[in-house]
Every structure is written in structure tokens, then in C-alpha cells.
Amino acid sequence: MGRAKLPRKSTSIDMTAMCDVAFLLLSFFILTTKFKPSEAIAVTTPSSVAAKKAPKKNFVLVTIDKDGKVFLSIDDKNKRGDVIEYLNTYNQLGANVDKFKKADYIGASFAQLKSFLDKPQEQRVGDQLPGIPCKDSTNNELVDWMRAVNSAYAGTKMDLLVKGDNLAKYPSFKGVITAFKKNDIQKFQIVTNPESAPIGSELYNRPNKGEGNQENN
Amino acid sequence: MAELDTSGGGHKKGPGVKKGKKLSTRVDLTPMVDLGFLLITFFIFTTTMSQPTAMKLNLPDDKVKPEEQNKAKESGALTILMGADNHIYYYEGQLKPDASNFKSASYNGENSIRDVIMNKKKSVRSMAQDPNDPEHDLVVVIKPSQYCTYKNVIDILDEMSINLVKKYALVDIFDAEEQLIKISDTQKP
């Protein structure tokens, strides 16, 4: 009795297709990843449970680096022009408007602003810059900057962000807050890294969890 | 067939031709696939994780006259003070002249500030007169000293949203309290 012989099937699987898919996905993710733009001011932000995404454009950002130095950047180039024209008029700065428009961030006192703007972009690196003086309550130049920003944004919505380094000391943050308060700016946002609510905490147990601190607005 | 066959065609050698030892020319693709997926996972995680979030903070108006400002009830007040090197202190109600209610806590782990806030919340709730708003009297006053870091301040503000504290205030520290923190900081490791 001859048994019908089943043809022996190979047990190895063709991986070529899988390999193709894997590398297709890989190239997709590599191309879509946006690496953080190399920032001249290195800042590691603290984390919070806030779930709201930070605005990406048309913001006014106050950065505090790890030494407590304060920098100001305005995203909108037209607003930059308004700001410097305001300061040129009211504070007699005499700064070059075109150069100011090109500067991505400001990190010098009014007295040093001219030499700051004359420096080429590559040489404006965070740790060598003096920052905007604001720790001292008698010489808080950020107050003047914020007044100019306020007037430039008068009537329109302004996304004011504060981005601070973990190691920055409190007095510089306080100086920033004071500058905001003096200009009647009561609302601002703090840039943080996302973090999930700790298990067992009240926020975690709340029915609509994951909303972050939206409620505390 | 998890390999690439690169032995071009089945060319048969004639009789008498000495057969060289046939080396396998197939390439095993499995490690390559492994590596591919490893990189994929890496890129998937880096794309979604690096988006920064924004925490909202509203400041009180300083120009409001003192008599119009909200007064905190002593029974519902909790003051948190931050010192150097991640030290944190708190007191309930008002600081006694002998500083006997000035206690120390930590950011996380044992005796964490979260537990302190939760306990305070519980005691406020138990004393509440209005059942509709049992946490009405709870006010957390945050007083950062000049020695604490930005991260400490944000951590505590975050703690407010974690514990759903509705009323909190970032207030300037008094000199006496700053002295107390300085002394306590030096006593700590």
C-alpha cells in the first residue's frame, strides 16, 4: 500500500516582504521626525501633568537658562519691528531695526544691545551672553521689554510662554513674574515636559482624567 | 527562504570537474529585520514624546486694594516654603513665634508634600460648613525662597493641579521665614 506522499514543505518563512515593510516604516519615521532645532540656549524644562500642547508659532517666549539669565524671543518678525520701534521711541535705544528683526532672541541689556546685534548670529551663544537684566528690582529691563511687547500685541491675542531650566534659581523667575505683573499681564504659560498624573492622586482618580490642569485656568 | 539566494542559477559542472566545497551564499535577513524594527520603535517613541506641553498660570492682580483682597482663613491655610537643595518646609495656619509648627517634608518619597496637602484637604473637608463647597477654605500659599530652583517652583505648582487644589498663591517670602529656612537647610544633610 503506497501512501500518498505529501510534498515536504519548507518551514522557513520568506522574510523579504517583512523586511521591506520594516524599512519602509523606518524611512517614514526617520523622515518625519523633527529633531529639536538646535537652540543656542540650552534649557532642560521641568515636567508637569499639564496636557495642553505648547503653541508652536506666534509666541513670545521668555527663556531662563540654568544660570538664571533671561532671554526674550518673539516669533513674529513684524512684531519684532513694532517692539524695537517702540523701544527706540520711548527708551531712546537707537537700535538697528533690520538687525533686530533678524535676531531670533535678545540676550543683552539696553546698553549692550548694539554690540549684541553687531555680533554675527553664530557667536551669540547662550553661555557667553549677559542676558536681560531682571533679577534686580531697581533695574528690571524686562519690564520695558514687556511693555513694548504689550503695545506691539495690543488688541491681538498673545501667547506668552516662559521656559525655564530646572537649575535656574527662583529670583530670576520672580524677576520675570514681576515684569509681567507690572505690565498687567496676568496670564502666561509655562513650557514643560509632559508627565502622567501619579497613580492614586486626585487628578488620576478624577473621572475625566487626562485633561491636565485645564480646570485651574 | 529567510535568506537571499545569491548562487546564480543551477550551473552544473561536467563530470570529472572537482567540486569545490559549496559555501552557502545565502544571507540571513533576520537580524536585519530585528534591527529595522528596533529603529522603528525608537523613532516612533522619539516623535511622540518630544512635544512640550504648556502649563497655565494666572497671577493675581497686585493693584487690588488690600481690603478687597481675599483673606485666607487660618484653619484652611497651608504655607509651603522651598529652600536650597530640594528642601521643603510647610506650616499650617500662621507661623507661631517659636516656629513650633514649622515642619519639614520632601518632594517625593516618605513624608512627601503630596501627603501633607492631602491631609490638609481632608481636615478642611471635615471642618467645612458648606456641604456644596467643602474645600472652600483651603488655600495653599507657596513661598519660594531665593535659594530654591525653578524646578522646585514648577513641581509645587504641578502638585496643585495633581491634588486639584483650587486656590493657591505664589507669594513673596518674609525675611523671618527666609532666615528660618536658611537655618533649617544647614541642619539638614
Interface residues (C-beta under 8 A of the other chain):
Chain A: S10 S12 I13 D14 M15 T16 M18 C19 A22 F23 L25 L26 F29 I30 T32 T33 K34 K36 T45 P46 S47 S48 V49 A50 A51 K52 K53 A54 P55 I64 L161 G164 D165 N166 L167 A168 K169 Y170 P171 S172 F173 K174 I177 F180 K181 D184 I185 Q186 K187 F188 Q189 I190 V191 T192 N193 P194 E195 A197 P198 S201 E202 L203 R206 G212 N213 Q214 E215 N216 N217
Chain B: M1 A2 E3 L4 L29 T30 M32 V33 G36 F37 L39 I40 F43 I44 T46 T47 M49 S50 Q51 P52 T53 A54 M55 K56 L57 N58 L59 P60 D61 D62 M82 R114 M118 P144 S145 Q146 Y147 C148 T149 Y150 K151 N152 V153 I154 D155 L157 D158 M160 S161 I162 N163 L164 K166 L170 D172
